[in-house]
Amino acid sequence: MRPEINSERLRKLLDGINAFGRAEEGGGFNRVGFSDADMAVRDWFAREMEADGLIVSRDGANSVFGRYGAADAPAIMVGSHLDTVASGGAFDGALGAAVALECVRAMKEAGFAPAHPIEVAATSEEEGRFGGMLGSQTIAGLVTRDWLESAADADGMLLTDAMRAQGLEPKTILSSSRPKGSVRAFLELHIEQGPVLEREGIAIGLPEGATGIVNLHVRLSGIANHSGTTPMDMRADAFAGLAEIAIQIPDMIAAPGSKDARITIGKVELSPNHPHTIPGEVVFTVIIRDAREEVMRGLQTRFGEAAGEAARKHGLSLSIEENSFIAPVAFDAGLIDMLEAEARRLNLPARRMISGAGHDAQTMTALCPSAMIFVPSRNGISHAPDEHSDWADIEKGAQLMLAALMRLSAE
């Protein structure tokens, strides 16, 4: 009996994950890293794997693992994350974890015994609440003590405090890395989070690499004052400084001439946030991405120069802190070739591409050969309640993942 994806079982598993953290207003899901909902879904997913007879474990970052096969042999790791952004979608991360477990369920149901163990991974805190991809960084041994002790979210909550509030001891992260050679390969299925596959009518995306990410925390400080009594030429308006920086972003992007370059001003906080008061301070995040590290650093320099000039013009003080830097990576060429060959065998059109978002597979390249499978996203929407992938596309991606795991686990 050849293993086959059970579509209804997969759908039920995904629905089970998304029973946790459903937003009461506005739709979407709230399972941000180390929230109550995030902790609860991990407990539930662990119980599901225990019921399947897998060897279940957790590490210091609270990533959850389920092993099918020998307990002490190098494993093929497959999975994704269970956390979401605030008001996130039903598929980002959750689908990859669900497909990983469904592939193992299909193998067990068919009596397929892998020559090399397969380890399902549901990683923690991938969405970067604290500035990184904590789960996969922990597995790959990339978390430093200094970063662990200083990492904080956009509201100033320390990672260490968030973990201890959930009964976790942060320092165990530093002893949770996997040894070199203990993971043979890492595969991750994910929604594309962009419009390319849907626009071109292609079932499968095969990323050849992923853009890097610089996460900046920026503060412009001026003088809060009465909006009616303060002349326009005598203001130190923090929002005016932010606006001047923002309108220069297209020019910053144009300079390196990279089609993969992105600069995004995300979370913004004005203080005081009042209709009749000139903003005296603005704190905001900046995310810089590109497929080449030298371009990323060039964009970071240009942003700093533009921000400095805007601050001087408006009489503001400026601080820029680099919360995290994740370098761009290339995925394993051999794994990509294998995925492409399996897609051809299954008559699934596939397209090589670059991932514009960060993923666990990107971090895992520091430990082992890694690769990804993308399935189309409707209208390219992600990180929002309207995030959606058609079930027919999901089934194709799951079939390809199952074929790839069977091939890798038998070699």
Secondary structure, DSSP 8 states (H G I E B T S, - for coil): ------HHHHHHHHHHHTTSSB-SSSSSB---TTSHHHHHHHHHHHHHHHHTT-EEEE-TT--EEEEES-SSS-EEEEEEE----TTB-SSTTHHHHHHHHHHHHHHHHHT---SS-EEEEEES-TT-TTSS-HHHHHHTT---HHHHHH-B-TTS-BHHHHHHHTT--GGGGGG----TTSEEEEEEEEE--SSHHHHHT-SEEEEEEE-EEEEEEEEEE---EETTTS-GGG---HHHHHHHHHHTHHHHHHTTT-TT-EEEEEEEEEES--TTEE--EEEEEEEEEESSHHHHHHHHHHHHHHHHHHHHHTT-EEEEEEEEEE--EE--HHHHHHHHHHHHHTT--EEEEEESS--HHHHHTTTS-EEEEEE--GGG--SSTT----HHHHHHHHHHHHHHHHHHHH-
